[in-house]
């Protein structure tokens, strides 16, 4: 199954994989070699820590390779959009508190709430898809239902 992702998100995952392969893995292999030279491996904390770090790096590299192979890079347009789709930035008005929020809908691995990027698979993302400016959408969450009015929809690169 292909997973939607912005070009920026895809490039960030590629950069992390490259860094792990080129920099981090060789460093941990060197640390393992040096720790082996200290003698008895059963009681060698440096060796154990280096092996655990190597396992972490190898697991993360496998995870990144999988995510990159299953990614479907979606090109982000520019300007306005009639409906909420992947990659748009949506301005919302909380109908209860009258608080305005702005979210950019991105892939699951790119979501960063602090920077206003949410996953299209999140409750808000799923609720917004397909709606238009002026629509009232209900977001079902564990704390109850919250209603938002869509104020604007446009394309802009996530932060």
C-alpha positions in Angstrom: 0.0 0.0 0.0 1.4 3.4 -1.0 1.5 6.1 1.7 1.1 9.8 0.7 4.0 12.0 1.5 5.1 15.5 0.4 8.4 15.8 -1.5 9.9 17.7 1.5 8.9 14.8 3.8 10.4 12.2 1.4 13.6 14.1 1.1 13.9 14.4 5.0 13.6 10.6 5.3 16.2 10.1 2.6 18.5 12.5 4.3 18.1 10.7 7.6 18.8 7.3 6.0 21.9 8.7 4.2 23.2 10.2 7.5 22.7 6.9 9.3 24.5 4.9 6.6 27.3 7.3 6.0 28.0 8.7 9.5 26.3 6.9 12.4 26.7 3.2 11.4 30.5 3.5 10.7 30.9 5.3 14.1 29.1 2.5 16.0 31.1 -0.2 14.2 34.3 1.6 15.2 33.0 1.8 18.8 32.3 -1.9 18.8 35.8 -2.7 17.5 37.4 -0.5 20.2 35.2 -2.0 22.9 36.2 -5.6 21.8 39.8 -4.6 22.4 39.0 -4.1 26.1 38.8 -7.8 26.8 36.0 -9.9 28.3 32.8 -9.2 26.3 30.5 -10.6 29.0 31.3 -7.8 31.4 32.1 -5.1 28.9 29.5 -2.3 29.2 30.9 -0.3 26.3 30.6 -3.2 24.0 27.0 -3.9 25.1 26.0 -0.3 24.7 27.6 -0.1 21.2 25.9 -3.3 20.1 22.5 -1.9 21.3 23.2 1.3 19.5 24.0 -0.6 16.3 20.8 -2.6 16.6 18.9 0.7 17.0 20.5 2.2 13.9 19.9 -1.0 11.8 16.3 -1.1 12.9 15.8 2.6 12.1 17.5 2.2 8.7 15.2 -0.7 7.9 12.2 1.3 8.9 13.2 4.3 6.8 13.9 2.0 3.8 10.4 0.6 4.1 8.8 4.0 4.5 10.6 5.3 1.4 9.7 2.2 -0.7 6.0 2.6 0.2 5.9 6.4 -0.2 3.8 8.0 -2.9 5.2 11.5 -3.3 2.4 14.0 -3.8 3.4 17.2 -5.5 1.9 20.2 -3.7 0.2 22.8 -6.0 0.1 26.4 -5.2 -2.7 28.9 -4.7 -6.2 28.1 -3.6 -8.2 24.9 -3.6 -11.9 24.4 -3.6 -11.8 21.3 -1.3 -9.6 20.0 1.4 -7.1 17.5 -0.1 -3.7 16.2 0.9 -1.2 19.0 1.1 -3.5 21.9 1.7 -3.3 24.4 4.6 -6.7 24.8 6.2 -7.7 27.7 8.5 -10.4 26.6 11.0 -12.6 28.3 13.4 -13.5 26.4 16.6 -17.3 26.9 16.8 -17.3 26.7 20.6 -14.3 28.8 21.6 -14.1 31.0 18.4 -10.3 30.2 18.4 -8.7 30.0 14.9 -6.3 27.3 14.0 -4.3 26.5 10.9 -3.2 23.1 9.8 -1.3 21.7 6.9 -2.4 18.1 5.9 0.6 15.9 5.4 1.6 12.3 5.5 1.7 10.4 8.8 5.5 10.5 9.1 5.6 14.3 8.5 3.1 15.3 11.1 4.4 17.9 13.6 1.6 19.5 15.5 4.0 22.2 17.0 4.6 23.4 13.4 1.0 23.1 12.4 1.3 19.9 10.3 -1.2 17.1 10.9 -1.6 13.7 9.4 -4.4 13.2 6.9 -5.0 10.0 8.9 -5.6 12.0 12.2 -9.2 12.5 13.4 -9.1 16.2 12.2 -7.5 15.3 8.9 -10.0 12.5 8.2 -12.9 14.8 9.1 -11.6 17.7 6.8 -10.9 15.7 3.6 -13.4 16.6 0.9 -15.0 19.6 2.6 -15.1 23.2 1.4 -14.8 26.7 2.7 -17.8 27.5 4.9 -18.5 23.8 5.8 -18.9 22.8 9.4 -17.0 19.6 10.2 -17.4 17.4 13.3 -14.2 15.9 14.7 -14.8 12.9 16.9 -12.2 12.6 19.7 -12.1 10.8 23.0 -13.0 14.0 24.8 -16.1 14.4 22.7 -17.2 16.0 19.4 -15.7 19.4 18.4 -17.0 21.5 15.5 -14.9 23.6 13.2 -15.9 25.9 10.4 -13.5 25.9 7.4 -12.4 29.5 6.9 -9.9 29.1 4.0 -8.1 26.4 2.0 -4.8 27.0 0.2 -1.6 25.2 -0.8 1.6 26.2 0.9 4.7 24.1 1.8 4.6 22.8 5.4 7.1 24.3 7.9 
